[in-house]
Amino acid sequence: MSEATQFPIQVDGVRYVTAPDDALPQGMRTAAIVQARLVDELTVNPLPGPITVQPAGAAFQNPRARSAVNPRAADGGIVGLVGAAVRALPALRTTAYEVGVAVRAPGYVATTRTQMLGPDGAFPGVFVPAALGDVAMHREPVILNGRANVRTAIAFDPVPNATVGVSGIWRTMPTLTASPPASPADIAAIDPVLYAPRLAGASVRVVTLTPDLANEKRLLRPAAAGATQVYLSNRTVLAANGVLGLDESDPSRAEWVVVQSIVGAVSDTEPAVATLAFPLARSHAADAAAHPTAVSAPTATQPLALDAIAGDTTLLLGGLAGMAPSTVEIAGGGVATAEYHGLALYETVTDTDGQWELPPLSRVAQLTLTASHATFTPPPPRTVTVEYPRREQRLDLVFT
């Protein structure tokens, strides 16, 4: 230690000479390595919590690096990873690391945000944490349903074959000082949920998916949601980049996945293991049917008008021209591999008991609900505030 780092202190007539330790380099101090703030995308208010945080990004796939950081969440939606950067990211001077957080909060779609950090030639003397900024959290969807009735002299009777739909939307709630008109309801629902985050401009294309029934396969083992491999009875006519349909006969289970690679025995007719481009959105039982699936040329295309995240069920589109209940291919938007989904519009027809239900809805703060019928006079358009985080919202309609 140098003379410059020593100085005297006198206590009760006793003189002491102190020599404080030199300040630790920033990269060796316990501090934030990743930091972000979670906000509700519809209100832009910080999330109140409770919030669950986990390390994310390729850097933390290494168990040693993962154990070197501690997830943290605080009031005001603040989240991050805390640790000594020299332990978690030891080669930051010459290497770029992908770092980030995976976050969950009640009533919101779980999401992951990462960014590249480094290389930094001044490390470990200098360390600047990864600042992810505000992370917009998307609400879990709400199902709007109800009953259409007609008022008679003595009762309310059901109205079958009435059309009920969303005709306008507000992304954020009107205020006392700002009350813009509704935007066009250029929204559509996909099933299952989106597999990968897609940037605005990604293409949503109406296609036909045709299963190859002659080359049916069976799952040899159950496949849980989140799995990236499926065990098949054979790999006949199935190849890398092909589409595999699972449980297509069951609308609540149907899923179409892109095969990234497939390995098996010498013969195509023997069991094989297919690795998927995206984790499964749904669970599938052993012996579930699986078919190689042909994809037709698109018949209509609309772009995403707003970024979407993995887990979204509502897409905001550039328009609805050509869109109809169908299957769609979603491609681009920063992701190399396409994905496939059922598509539904936010319009439905009441059944014989007057009951109606729209597809799961999210990413909308307020909407205009309209109804029509060939015989009865419909109620006036109804402005509806979507009551997140309720899973169902009932809205009865009265015709005259």
C-alpha beads as a LAMMPS data file, in Angstrom:
LAMMPS data file: protein, C-alpha beads

400 atoms
399 bonds

1 atom types
1 bond types

-500.0 500.0 xlo xhi
-500.0 500.0 ylo yhi
-500.0 500.0 zlo zhi

Masses

1 110.0

Atoms # bond

1 1 1 0.000 0.000 0.000
2 1 1 1.219 3.552 -0.650
3 1 1 1.567 6.497 1.739
4 1 1 -1.256 8.179 -0.169
5 1 1 -3.689 5.486 0.997
6 1 1 -2.799 5.929 4.704
7 1 1 -4.173 8.560 7.040
8 1 1 -4.209 9.020 10.811
9 1 1 -7.210 8.928 13.128
10 1 1 -7.072 9.977 16.798
11 1 1 -9.566 8.443 19.228
12 1 1 -9.493 9.223 22.959
13 1 1 -5.951 10.513 22.699
14 1 1 -4.768 7.424 20.830
15 1 1 -3.430 7.944 17.324
16 1 1 -4.171 5.263 14.735
17 1 1 -2.931 4.968 11.148
18 1 1 -5.574 3.513 8.791
19 1 1 -5.073 2.048 5.337
20 1 1 -8.397 1.376 3.547
21 1 1 -8.486 -1.320 0.930
22 1 1 -8.313 -0.147 -2.656
23 1 1 -11.707 0.112 -4.349
24 1 1 -12.726 -3.069 -6.161
25 1 1 -12.950 -2.885 -9.961
26 1 1 -16.567 -2.503 -11.067
27 1 1 -16.632 -5.962 -12.631
28 1 1 -15.691 -7.558 -9.311
29 1 1 -18.349 -5.844 -7.226
30 1 1 -21.696 -7.437 -6.427
31 1 1 -24.115 -5.301 -8.425
32 1 1 -26.742 -5.433 -11.137
33 1 1 -25.703 -7.421 -14.201
34 1 1 -29.094 -7.196 -15.965
35 1 1 -31.791 -4.653 -15.153
36 1 1 -35.267 -3.924 -16.535
37 1 1 -38.666 -2.554 -15.598
38 1 1 -41.910 -4.414 -16.317
39 1 1 -44.875 -2.320 -17.440
40 1 1 -48.413 -3.159 -18.543
41 1 1 -48.555 -2.582 -22.295
42 1 1 -52.114 -1.221 -22.094
43 1 1 -51.621 1.242 -19.229
44 1 1 -47.809 1.710 -19.275
45 1 1 -47.964 1.431 -15.464
46 1 1 -45.314 -0.629 -13.650
47 1 1 -46.397 -4.135 -12.660
48 1 1 -47.293 -4.362 -8.979
49 1 1 -46.106 -7.944 -8.525
50 1 1 -45.576 -10.570 -7.331
51 1 1 -43.009 -11.137 -10.069
52 1 1 -40.929 -14.256 -10.694
53 1 1 -37.544 -13.753 -12.362
54 1 1 -35.123 -16.278 -13.853
55 1 1 -31.848 -15.842 -15.786
56 1 1 -32.248 -16.089 -19.566
57 1 1 -29.949 -16.007 -22.564
58 1 1 -27.162 -18.241 -23.821
59 1 1 -24.728 -16.923 -21.193
60 1 1 -26.752 -18.506 -18.397
61 1 1 -27.122 -21.910 -19.994
62 1 1 -23.778 -22.554 -18.345
63 1 1 -24.613 -23.822 -14.811
64 1 1 -21.605 -22.006 -13.341
65 1 1 -22.700 -18.666 -14.774
66 1 1 -26.302 -19.306 -13.747
67 1 1 -25.280 -19.969 -10.153
68 1 1 -23.248 -16.739 -10.109
69 1 1 -26.334 -14.505 -10.387
70 1 1 -29.338 -13.969 -8.145
71 1 1 -32.723 -12.953 -9.620
72 1 1 -34.280 -9.910 -8.008
73 1 1 -37.666 -8.140 -8.192
74 1 1 -38.586 -4.902 -6.417
75 1 1 -41.446 -2.427 -6.172
76 1 1 -42.218 -0.469 -9.305
77 1 1 -41.813 -3.482 -11.598
78 1 1 -38.006 -3.410 -11.256
79 1 1 -36.361 -6.748 -12.064
80 1 1 -32.853 -7.911 -12.731
81 1 1 -29.942 -10.218 -12.003
82 1 1 -27.408 -9.404 -9.310
83 1 1 -23.905 -10.816 -8.941
84 1 1 -20.230 -10.260 -9.624
85 1 1 -19.798 -9.890 -13.370
86 1 1 -16.282 -11.339 -13.254
87 1 1 -17.794 -14.639 -12.038
88 1 1 -20.864 -14.706 -14.260
89 1 1 -19.239 -13.335 -17.429
90 1 1 -15.507 -13.980 -16.966
91 1 1 -14.447 -13.443 -20.602
92 1 1 -16.388 -10.202 -21.129
93 1 1 -13.196 -8.357 -22.093
94 1 1 -13.075 -10.289 -25.394
95 1 1 -16.426 -12.078 -25.643
96 1 1 -20.022 -10.989 -26.245
97 1 1 -22.608 -12.691 -24.029
98 1 1 -26.365 -13.005 -24.510
99 1 1 -27.917 -12.092 -21.153
100 1 1 -31.456 -11.381 -20.020
101 1 1 -34.376 -12.366 -17.842
102 1 1 -37.425 -14.616 -18.085
103 1 1 -40.300 -13.111 -16.100
104 1 1 -43.751 -14.166 -14.923
105 1 1 -46.498 -12.227 -13.175
106 1 1 -50.090 -13.232 -12.377
107 1 1 -52.472 -12.268 -15.178
108 1 1 -49.714 -11.702 -17.745
109 1 1 -48.128 -13.811 -20.482
110 1 1 -44.683 -15.004 -19.377
111 1 1 -41.975 -13.422 -21.484
112 1 1 -38.229 -13.453 -22.020
113 1 1 -36.060 -10.487 -22.962
114 1 1 -32.358 -10.695 -23.797
115 1 1 -29.623 -8.587 -25.346
116 1 1 -25.935 -8.907 -26.188
117 1 1 -23.432 -7.542 -23.683
118 1 1 -19.753 -6.910 -24.553
119 1 1 -17.037 -7.341 -25.514
120 1 1 -15.601 -4.578 -23.327
121 1 1 -11.820 -4.056 -23.391
122 1 1 -11.944 -2.142 -20.099
123 1 1 -13.476 -5.084 -18.175
124 1 1 -13.226 -5.834 -15.248
125 1 1 -12.124 -2.322 -14.327
126 1 1 -15.265 -0.981 -15.963
127 1 1 -18.610 -2.772 -16.124
128 1 1 -21.918 -1.425 -17.440
129 1 1 -24.919 -3.709 -16.822
130 1 1 -27.302 -4.767 -19.575
131 1 1 -30.182 -2.289 -19.495
132 1 1 -33.271 -3.874 -21.058
133 1 1 -35.394 -0.789 -20.371
134 1 1 -39.158 -1.066 -20.129
135 1 1 -40.476 -4.549 -20.953
136 1 1 -44.115 -4.368 -22.088
137 1 1 -46.041 -7.228 -20.496
138 1 1 -49.070 -8.588 -22.356
139 1 1 -52.254 -9.504 -20.521
140 1 1 -53.521 -13.079 -20.524
141 1 1 -56.661 -13.319 -22.677
142 1 1 -60.264 -12.879 -21.593
143 1 1 -63.189 -14.754 -23.168
144 1 1 -66.198 -12.570 -23.951
145 1 1 -69.500 -14.450 -24.070
146 1 1 -73.185 -13.998 -23.371
147 1 1 -76.716 -14.526 -24.607
148 1 1 -78.766 -12.675 -27.197
149 1 1 -82.396 -12.179 -26.130
150 1 1 -85.500 -10.545 -27.526
151 1 1 -87.928 -8.820 -25.213
152 1 1 -91.512 -10.107 -25.494
153 1 1 -94.637 -9.162 -23.559
154 1 1 -94.020 -11.807 -20.904
155 1 1 -90.382 -12.906 -21.103
156 1 1 -86.995 -12.762 -22.790
157 1 1 -86.669 -15.315 -25.572
158 1 1 -83.340 -16.440 -27.093
159 1 1 -82.289 -15.021 -30.477
160 1 1 -80.555 -17.658 -32.630
161 1 1 -78.506 -16.791 -35.739
162 1 1 -77.630 -13.282 -34.564
163 1 1 -74.183 -12.009 -35.531
164 1 1 -72.084 -10.633 -32.671
165 1 1 -68.645 -9.113 -33.199
166 1 1 -66.059 -6.501 -32.373
167 1 1 -66.267 -3.458 -34.641
168 1 1 -63.734 -1.129 -33.013
169 1 1 -60.922 -1.204 -30.465
170 1 1 -58.917 1.069 -28.212
171 1 1 -55.423 -0.068 -27.361
172 1 1 -55.340 2.208 -24.310
173 1 1 -58.167 3.544 -22.203
174 1 1 -59.567 6.987 -23.117
175 1 1 -58.946 9.635 -20.459
176 1 1 -60.596 12.907 -19.432
177 1 1 -58.138 14.797 -21.625
178 1 1 -57.741 12.315 -24.499
179 1 1 -60.708 10.430 -25.906
180 1 1 -59.865 9.349 -29.458
181 1 1 -62.349 7.405 -31.594
182 1 1 -62.080 3.647 -31.814
183 1 1 -59.563 2.153 -34.234
184 1 1 -60.656 -0.449 -36.786
185 1 1 -60.909 -3.916 -35.237
186 1 1 -58.107 -5.378 -37.370
187 1 1 -57.505 -8.204 -34.938
188 1 1 -57.522 -11.975 -35.265
189 1 1 -57.069 -14.877 -32.854
190 1 1 -54.658 -17.750 -33.363
191 1 1 -54.732 -21.228 -31.850
192 1 1 -52.465 -22.454 -30.365
193 1 1 -50.607 -19.421 -29.049
194 1 1 -47.685 -17.829 -30.898
195 1 1 -44.493 -19.885 -30.601
196 1 1 -41.895 -17.141 -31.136
197 1 1 -41.750 -13.344 -30.795
198 1 1 -42.427 -11.609 -34.119
199 1 1 -41.736 -8.005 -35.048
200 1 1 -44.247 -5.783 -36.821
201 1 1 -44.169 -6.554 -40.530
202 1 1 -44.177 -10.333 -40.120
203 1 1 -46.469 -11.993 -42.658
204 1 1 -49.698 -13.754 -41.698
205 1 1 -50.666 -15.884 -44.710
206 1 1 -53.841 -17.888 -45.199
207 1 1 -52.846 -21.422 -46.252
208 1 1 -54.359 -24.881 -46.427
209 1 1 -52.739 -27.639 -44.360
210 1 1 -53.286 -31.109 -45.825
211 1 1 -52.322 -34.135 -43.714
212 1 1 -50.741 -37.161 -45.406
213 1 1 -53.137 -39.735 -43.962
214 1 1 -51.460 -42.596 -45.790
215 1 1 -48.246 -42.047 -43.837
216 1 1 -49.738 -41.679 -40.383
217 1 1 -47.434 -41.961 -37.399
218 1 1 -48.055 -42.426 -33.672
219 1 1 -46.327 -40.919 -30.694
220 1 1 -44.413 -43.636 -28.875
221 1 1 -44.183 -41.523 -25.710
222 1 1 -46.232 -38.687 -24.244
223 1 1 -45.033 -35.231 -25.302
224 1 1 -45.533 -32.500 -22.703
225 1 1 -46.085 -28.846 -23.505
226 1 1 -42.656 -27.239 -23.751
227 1 1 -40.982 -30.362 -25.154
228 1 1 -38.730 -29.947 -28.186
229 1 1 -38.645 -33.599 -29.245
230 1 1 -41.285 -36.164 -30.162
231 1 1 -40.799 -39.935 -30.447
232 1 1 -42.475 -41.266 -33.583
233 1 1 -43.377 -44.751 -34.758
234 1 1 -41.664 -44.073 -38.105
235 1 1 -40.207 -41.263 -40.242
236 1 1 -41.636 -42.166 -43.629
237 1 1 -41.770 -39.078 -45.935
238 1 1 -40.948 -36.810 -42.982
239 1 1 -37.837 -34.662 -43.355
240 1 1 -36.139 -31.643 -41.841
241 1 1 -38.130 -28.416 -42.355
242 1 1 -41.286 -30.423 -42.923
243 1 1 -44.520 -29.768 -41.020
244 1 1 -45.871 -32.397 -38.629
245 1 1 -49.513 -32.264 -37.557
246 1 1 -50.358 -33.571 -34.087
247 1 1 -53.836 -34.482 -32.829
248 1 1 -55.469 -32.659 -35.776
249 1 1 -58.816 -34.357 -35.205
250 1 1 -59.166 -32.742 -31.748
251 1 1 -59.536 -28.943 -31.962
252 1 1 -58.445 -28.568 -28.334
253 1 1 -55.216 -30.492 -29.007
254 1 1 -54.415 -29.785 -32.665
255 1 1 -50.946 -28.431 -33.330
256 1 1 -48.693 -28.115 -36.376
257 1 1 -44.964 -28.057 -35.718
258 1 1 -41.931 -27.597 -37.946
259 1 1 -39.400 -30.429 -37.739
260 1 1 -35.873 -29.105 -37.354
261 1 1 -34.186 -32.504 -37.673
262 1 1 -35.060 -36.177 -37.466
263 1 1 -32.952 -39.215 -36.631
264 1 1 -33.764 -42.899 -36.567
265 1 1 -32.708 -46.327 -37.699
266 1 1 -31.563 -47.193 -41.214
267 1 1 -35.122 -47.910 -42.304
268 1 1 -37.663 -45.084 -42.523
269 1 1 -40.338 -47.443 -41.236
270 1 1 -38.657 -47.851 -37.839
271 1 1 -39.041 -45.505 -34.826
272 1 1 -37.430 -42.086 -34.983
273 1 1 -36.947 -38.950 -32.886
274 1 1 -37.952 -35.579 -34.354
275 1 1 -36.460 -32.378 -32.937
276 1 1 -38.829 -29.434 -33.316
277 1 1 -38.113 -25.842 -34.279
278 1 1 -40.229 -24.533 -31.363
279 1 1 -41.310 -26.047 -28.038
280 1 1 -44.748 -27.630 -28.103
281 1 1 -47.612 -25.386 -26.991
282 1 1 -49.753 -28.352 -25.915
283 1 1 -49.350 -31.782 -24.387
284 1 1 -49.988 -34.881 -26.475
285 1 1 -50.594 -38.382 -25.156
286 1 1 -48.764 -41.514 -26.181
287 1 1 -50.335 -43.063 -29.309
288 1 1 -51.591 -39.656 -30.514
289 1 1 -51.800 -39.449 -34.298
290 1 1 -49.186 -37.471 -36.223
291 1 1 -49.112 -36.754 -39.948
292 1 1 -46.654 -35.178 -42.373
293 1 1 -48.517 -32.100 -43.590
294 1 1 -48.408 -30.283 -46.915
295 1 1 -48.676 -26.483 -46.957
296 1 1 -50.438 -24.813 -49.872
297 1 1 -49.490 -21.545 -51.494
298 1 1 -50.944 -18.589 -49.557
299 1 1 -54.279 -17.162 -50.741
300 1 1 -54.141 -13.934 -48.711
301 1 1 -51.552 -12.104 -46.633
302 1 1 -51.632 -9.395 -43.976
303 1 1 -48.704 -7.962 -42.009
304 1 1 -48.468 -7.746 -38.259
305 1 1 -49.154 -4.119 -37.361
306 1 1 -47.601 -4.457 -33.908
307 1 1 -44.865 -6.609 -32.386
308 1 1 -46.069 -9.854 -30.804
309 1 1 -44.467 -12.081 -28.177
310 1 1 -44.416 -15.827 -27.687
311 1 1 -47.655 -16.783 -25.943
312 1 1 -49.843 -14.154 -27.616
313 1 1 -53.254 -15.279 -28.837
314 1 1 -54.463 -11.968 -30.339
315 1 1 -52.658 -10.543 -33.386
316 1 1 -53.008 -6.913 -34.459
317 1 1 -52.946 -6.893 -38.248
318 1 1 -52.576 -4.296 -40.964
319 1 1 -56.105 -5.178 -42.155
320 1 1 -58.569 -8.049 -42.442
321 1 1 -58.907 -8.255 -46.229
322 1 1 -58.691 -11.924 -47.202
323 1 1 -58.609 -13.085 -43.594
324 1 1 -61.210 -15.705 -42.649
325 1 1 -61.505 -18.634 -40.242
326 1 1 -58.751 -20.852 -41.608
327 1 1 -55.189 -21.958 -40.981
328 1 1 -52.304 -19.531 -41.359
329 1 1 -48.549 -19.493 -41.784
330 1 1 -46.753 -16.787 -39.790
331 1 1 -43.312 -15.980 -41.164
332 1 1 -40.596 -13.367 -40.789
333 1 1 -40.549 -10.679 -38.157
334 1 1 -37.035 -11.532 -37.013
335 1 1 -37.521 -15.322 -36.860
336 1 1 -36.214 -17.546 -39.640
337 1 1 -38.675 -20.438 -39.218
338 1 1 -42.375 -20.162 -40.049
339 1 1 -45.109 -21.419 -37.710
340 1 1 -48.669 -22.621 -38.266
341 1 1 -51.942 -21.933 -36.444
342 1 1 -55.686 -21.953 -36.703
343 1 1 -57.083 -18.447 -37.283
344 1 1 -60.404 -17.030 -36.063
345 1 1 -61.987 -13.588 -36.319
346 1 1 -63.690 -11.753 -33.475
347 1 1 -67.159 -12.384 -34.852
348 1 1 -69.573 -15.215 -34.162
349 1 1 -73.179 -16.353 -34.627
350 1 1 -75.500 -17.215 -31.739
351 1 1 -76.653 -20.801 -31.308
352 1 1 -80.240 -22.042 -30.922
353 1 1 -80.287 -20.860 -27.313
354 1 1 -78.939 -17.413 -28.243
355 1 1 -75.552 -18.140 -26.672
356 1 1 -72.421 -16.650 -28.195
357 1 1 -68.689 -16.661 -27.431
358 1 1 -65.754 -14.870 -29.051
359 1 1 -62.201 -16.262 -29.280
360 1 1 -59.862 -15.425 -26.379
361 1 1 -59.055 -11.699 -26.515
362 1 1 -56.081 -9.717 -25.256
363 1 1 -53.971 -6.631 -26.091
364 1 1 -57.126 -4.467 -26.220
365 1 1 -58.177 -2.129 -23.403
366 1 1 -61.660 -1.278 -24.674
367 1 1 -63.846 -2.305 -27.614
368 1 1 -67.108 -1.693 -29.395
369 1 1 -69.403 -4.735 -29.480
370 1 1 -72.074 -4.813 -32.175
371 1 1 -74.873 -7.243 -33.012
372 1 1 -77.233 -7.752 -35.945
373 1 1 -80.124 -10.016 -36.959
374 1 1 -82.244 -10.481 -40.061
375 1 1 -85.528 -10.020 -38.175
376 1 1 -85.020 -8.227 -34.874
377 1 1 -83.753 -4.714 -34.154
378 1 1 -80.335 -4.987 -32.502
379 1 1 -79.240 -3.107 -29.396
380 1 1 -77.061 -0.035 -30.020
381 1 1 -73.278 -0.620 -30.270
382 1 1 -71.911 -1.230 -26.808
383 1 1 -68.617 0.123 -25.488
384 1 1 -66.971 -2.553 -23.341
385 1 1 -63.964 -2.234 -21.056
386 1 1 -62.126 -5.548 -21.024
387 1 1 -61.989 -6.636 -17.399
388 1 1 -58.527 -8.118 -17.032
389 1 1 -57.569 -10.371 -15.288
390 1 1 -61.009 -12.049 -15.339
391 1 1 -60.879 -15.147 -17.507
392 1 1 -64.512 -14.755 -18.656
393 1 1 -66.663 -11.671 -19.115
394 1 1 -70.390 -12.136 -19.748
395 1 1 -72.306 -9.602 -21.824
396 1 1 -75.999 -10.264 -22.549
397 1 1 -77.618 -8.462 -25.494
398 1 1 -81.292 -7.482 -25.807
399 1 1 -82.988 -7.192 -29.222
400 1 1 -86.417 -5.677 -29.833

Bonds

1 1 1 2
2 1 2 3
3 1 3 4
4 1 4 5
5 1 5 6
6 1 6 7
7 1 7 8
8 1 8 9
9 1 9 10
10 1 10 11
11 1 11 12
12 1 12 13
13 1 13 14
14 1 14 15
15 1 15 16
16 1 16 17
17 1 17 18
18 1 18 19
19 1 19 20
20 1 20 21
21 1 21 22
22 1 22 23
23 1 23 24
24 1 24 25
25 1 25 26
26 1 26 27
27 1 27 28
28 1 28 29
29 1 29 30
30 1 30 31
31 1 31 32
32 1 32 33
33 1 33 34
34 1 34 35
35 1 35 36
36 1 36 37
37 1 37 38
38 1 38 39
39 1 39 40
40 1 40 41
41 1 41 42
42 1 42 43
43 1 43 44
44 1 44 45
45 1 45 46
46 1 46 47
47 1 47 48
48 1 48 49
49 1 49 50
50 1 50 51
51 1 51 52
52 1 52 53
53 1 53 54
54 1 54 55
55 1 55 56
56 1 56 57
57 1 57 58
58 1 58 59
59 1 59 60
60 1 60 61
61 1 61 62
62 1 62 63
63 1 63 64
64 1 64 65
65 1 65 66
66 1 66 67
67 1 67 68
68 1 68 69
69 1 69 70
70 1 70 71
71 1 71 72
72 1 72 73
73 1 73 74
74 1 74 75
75 1 75 76
76 1 76 77
77 1 77 78
78 1 78 79
79 1 79 80
80 1 80 81
81 1 81 82
82 1 82 83
83 1 83 84
84 1 84 85
85 1 85 86
86 1 86 87
87 1 87 88
88 1 88 89
89 1 89 90
90 1 90 91
91 1 91 92
92 1 92 93
93 1 93 94
94 1 94 95
95 1 95 96
96 1 96 97
97 1 97 98
98 1 98 99
99 1 99 100
100 1 100 101
101 1 101 102
102 1 102 103
103 1 103 104
104 1 104 105
105 1 105 106
106 1 106 107
107 1 107 108
108 1 108 109
109 1 109 110
110 1 110 111
111 1 111 112
112 1 112 113
113 1 113 114
114 1 114 115
115 1 115 116
116 1 116 117
117 1 117 118
118 1 118 119
119 1 119 120
120 1 120 121
121 1 121 122
122 1 122 123
123 1 123 124
124 1 124 125
125 1 125 126
126 1 126 127
127 1 127 128
128 1 128 129
129 1 129 130
130 1 130 131
131 1 131 132
132 1 132 133
133 1 133 134
134 1 134 135
135 1 135 136
136 1 136 137
137 1 137 138
138 1 138 139
139 1 139 140
140 1 140 141
141 1 141 142
142 1 142 143
143 1 143 144
144 1 144 145
145 1 145 146
146 1 146 147
147 1 147 148
148 1 148 149
149 1 149 150
150 1 150 151
151 1 151 152
152 1 152 153
153 1 153 154
154 1 154 155
155 1 155 156
156 1 156 157
157 1 157 158
158 1 158 159
159 1 159 160
160 1 160 161
161 1 161 162
162 1 162 163
163 1 163 164
164 1 164 165
165 1 165 166
166 1 166 167
167 1 167 168
168 1 168 169
169 1 169 170
170 1 170 171
171 1 171 172
172 1 172 173
173 1 173 174
174 1 174 175
175 1 175 176
176 1 176 177
177 1 177 178
178 1 178 179
179 1 179 180
180 1 180 181
181 1 181 182
182 1 182 183
183 1 183 184
184 1 184 185
185 1 185 186
186 1 186 187
187 1 187 188
188 1 188 189
189 1 189 190
190 1 190 191
191 1 191 192
192 1 192 193
193 1 193 194
194 1 194 195
195 1 195 196
196 1 196 197
197 1 197 198
198 1 198 199
199 1 199 200
200 1 200 201
201 1 201 202
202 1 202 203
203 1 203 204
204 1 204 205
205 1 205 206
206 1 206 207
207 1 207 208
208 1 208 209
209 1 209 210
210 1 210 211
211 1 211 212
212 1 212 213
213 1 213 214
214 1 214 215
215 1 215 216
216 1 216 217
217 1 217 218
218 1 218 219
219 1 219 220
220 1 220 221
221 1 221 222
222 1 222 223
223 1 223 224
224 1 224 225
225 1 225 226
226 1 226 227
227 1 227 228
228 1 228 229
229 1 229 230
230 1 230 231
231 1 231 232
232 1 232 233
233 1 233 234
234 1 234 235
235 1 235 236
236 1 236 237
237 1 237 238
238 1 238 239
239 1 239 240
240 1 240 241
241 1 241 242
242 1 242 243
243 1 243 244
244 1 244 245
245 1 245 246
246 1 246 247
247 1 247 248
248 1 248 249
249 1 249 250
250 1 250 251
251 1 251 252
252 1 252 253
253 1 253 254
254 1 254 255
255 1 255 256
256 1 256 257
257 1 257 258
258 1 258 259
259 1 259 260
260 1 260 261
261 1 261 262
262 1 262 263
263 1 263 264
264 1 264 265
265 1 265 266
266 1 266 267
267 1 267 268
268 1 268 269
269 1 269 270
270 1 270 271
271 1 271 272
272 1 272 273
273 1 273 274
274 1 274 275
275 1 275 276
276 1 276 277
277 1 277 278
278 1 278 279
279 1 279 280
280 1 280 281
281 1 281 282
282 1 282 283
283 1 283 284
284 1 284 285
285 1 285 286
286 1 286 287
287 1 287 288
288 1 288 289
289 1 289 290
290 1 290 291
291 1 291 292
292 1 292 293
293 1 293 294
294 1 294 295
295 1 295 296
296 1 296 297
297 1 297 298
298 1 298 299
299 1 299 300
300 1 300 301
301 1 301 302
302 1 302 303
303 1 303 304
304 1 304 305
305 1 305 306
306 1 306 307
307 1 307 308
308 1 308 309
309 1 309 310
310 1 310 311
311 1 311 312
312 1 312 313
313 1 313 314
314 1 314 315
315 1 315 316
316 1 316 317
317 1 317 318
318 1 318 319
319 1 319 320
320 1 320 321
321 1 321 322
322 1 322 323
323 1 323 324
324 1 324 325
325 1 325 326
326 1 326 327
327 1 327 328
328 1 328 329
329 1 329 330
330 1 330 331
331 1 331 332
332 1 332 333
333 1 333 334
334 1 334 335
335 1 335 336
336 1 336 337
337 1 337 338
338 1 338 339
339 1 339 340
340 1 340 341
341 1 341 342
342 1 342 343
343 1 343 344
344 1 344 345
345 1 345 346
346 1 346 347
347 1 347 348
348 1 348 349
349 1 349 350
350 1 350 351
351 1 351 352
352 1 352 353
353 1 353 354
354 1 354 355
355 1 355 356
356 1 356 357
357 1 357 358
358 1 358 359
359 1 359 360
360 1 360 361
361 1 361 362
362 1 362 363
363 1 363 364
364 1 364 365
365 1 365 366
366 1 366 367
367 1 367 368
368 1 368 369
369 1 369 370
370 1 370 371
371 1 371 372
372 1 372 373
373 1 373 374
374 1 374 375
375 1 375 376
376 1 376 377
377 1 377 378
378 1 378 379
379 1 379 380
380 1 380 381
381 1 381 382
382 1 382 383
383 1 383 384
384 1 384 385
385 1 385 386
386 1 386 387
387 1 387 388
388 1 388 389
389 1 389 390
390 1 390 391
391 1 391 392
392 1 392 393
393 1 393 394
394 1 394 395
395 1 395 396
396 1 396 397
397 1 397 398
398 1 398 399
399 1 399 400
